[in-house]
Amino acid sequence: MTDRPLRVLMAAHDAGGVNIMVPLFDAWRAGRGIEPWFVGTPAVCREMAWRVPNLRIVPWCAAVTETAVADASTMARLLERHFDGGDWDAVVCATSANILLEKIILRHARACAVPTFAYCDMWWAYAERFSDGGGWYMPDRLFVVDERMKSEASAVAWPGAITIEAVGSPMYEALIERRAGSGAQSANAALRFISEPASTRFPASGIDEFEIAEELIRLARAAGVSRRITVRTHPVDHIEAWRRFVWRNRDQGVEFDVAPLEECVEDTWAAVGISSILLTELAMGGVPVASFQPKAADPGYFCLPFAEFGIARLADGAAFQAWLSSVDSGIPAAASAKHRGAVERITRRLLDVALPVGQVRA
């Protein structure tokens, strides 16, 4: 018998999950006794391949289309044909709220007695990430960002035993390290608006992201901010509507954002959004960040731990202009401490569970 690395299947569909997977792949490819392989839809695989050199993608990934991940029976048949439990030592999944990819993989892996891990990156919709109205898709262990998320996830009426562990965020850790290594911000850095589909996906929130963007432009120019204003869309935004918005406001120095996240950090002077996870990511990159929260909006919509990340909460134009006049960069020390070492904690737990002490892999 000879030692060999753990073969780990990793799956993600949404942008937040991809952002968590990238630092893990980077660490494990460097030699941690883990051999990671990825599965996702074609668009997600392209994104991962751009960000992870020499990415290993499972041979059957071409069958994992958007059509397939929208249908439970199709995904189940696909895994029955291609997922052999003997090929994998563990499965690590992100947790898309409305997509079946990770859910079906978790269920199939557990049926094959393969240890399963899932990571939740957002303080919202815990049960929805593991159920579809007709059943549950449970991991053996759920990793979460912090103690608040652990408390909220623990309050869910899970159908069976589940271990929940706060491990920090690999993405935040990577952004903190990137900030420490690069330091300088671009001299032409933009004021960034971070969009999210509040009006289209969550109409009860009382929030219109287009109205907030219009107000941002008006207030910034009135306050004498001459920097370009860049609109960064959410992955599920209706792009054509935002394209028209940018075109209509081009004389105000408004641009459409096409930068990858890592470059986006250095290219942002300050960022304003609503309650997107990207606000926390930019904050961990040292960018001054604010959340525009109209007084008439549903307060329950704003789920981020704003204070912990140093994200200002702005209720009106006066508060916004006051914030603009005093924006200050820097990563909150308390948040930084929680996330340093996240990759190491996840790695250690994976090895502890999937490779018990003293076991030798054939």
HELIX and SHEET records of a PDB file:
HELIX    1   1 ALA A   15  ARG A   29  1                                  15    
HELIX    2   2 PRO A   42  ARG A   51  1                                  10    
HELIX    3   3 PRO A   59  ALA A   63  5                                   5    
HELIX    4   4 GLU A   66  VAL A   69  1                                   4    
HELIX    5   5 ALA A   72  HIS A   82  1                                  11    
HELIX    6   6 GLY A   85  ASP A   87  5                                   3    
HELIX    7   7 LEU A  101  ALA A  111  1                                  11    
HELIX    8   8 ALA A  127  PHE A  130  5                                   4    
HELIX    9   9 GLU A  147  SER A  154  1                                   8    
HELIX   10  10 PRO A  170  SER A  182  1                                  13    
HELIX   11  11 ALA A  198  ARG A  201  1                                   4    
HELIX   12  12 PRO A  203  SER A  205  5                                   3    
HELIX   13  13 GLU A  209  ALA A  222  1                                  14    
HELIX   14  14 ILE A  239  ARG A  248  1                                  10    
HELIX   15  15 ARG A  250  GLN A  252  5                                   3    
HELIX   16  16 LEU A  261  GLU A  266  1                                   6    
HELIX   17  17 ILE A  277  MET A  284  1                                   8    
HELIX   18  18 PRO A  299  TYR A  301  5                                   3    
HELIX   19  19 GLY A  317  LEU A  324  1                                   8    
HELIX   20  20 ALA A  333  HIS A  339  1                                   7    
HELIX   21  21 ALA A  342  ALA A  354  1                                  13    
SHEET    1   A 6 ILE A  34  VAL A  39  0                                        
SHEET    2   A 6 LEU A   6  ALA A  11  1                                        
SHEET    3   A 6 ALA A  90  CYS A  93  1                                        
SHEET    4   A 6 THR A 116  TYR A 119  1                                        
SHEET    5   A 6 ARG A 141  VAL A 144  1                                        
SHEET    6   A 6 THR A 163  ALA A 166  1                                        
SHEET    1   B 6 VAL A 254  PHE A 256  0                                        
SHEET    2   B 6 ILE A 229  ARG A 232  1                                        
SHEET    3   B 6 ALA A 190  ILE A 194  1                                        
SHEET    4   B 6 THR A 268  GLY A 273  1                                        
SHEET    5   B 6 VAL A 289  PHE A 292  1                                        
SHEET    6   B 6 ALA A 312  LEU A 314  1                                        
END                                                                             
